[in-house]
């Protein structure tokens, strides 16, 4: 994995964090995954260790939970 992956669900907390992450590390170094729009990636996020969104998974597979927008249970619905 060469890029970080930022998972979010589209809520205001998530969108704000997305902008901050892009400003901090650069758009070319992060893949943005909106789980509300791409539900096929939810299982991938859970397997990576994401417990809530917004969350950033680093290239070293560390999961950084940022603030708290929604639990994965809420995202799954």
HELIX and SHEET records of a PDB file:
HELIX    1   1 UNK A   12  UNK A   25  1                                  14    
HELIX    2   2 UNK A   27  UNK A   29  5                                   3    
HELIX    3   3 UNK A   39  UNK A   41  5                                   3    
HELIX    4   4 UNK A   42  UNK A   48  1                                   7    
HELIX    5   5 UNK A   72  UNK A   76  1                                   5    
SHEET    1   A 4 UNK A  30  UNK A  34  0                                        
SHEET    2   A 4 UNK A   4  UNK A   8  1                                        
SHEET    3   A 4 UNK A  52  UNK A  57 -1                                        
SHEET    4   A 4 UNK A  63  UNK A  71 -1                                        
END                                                                             
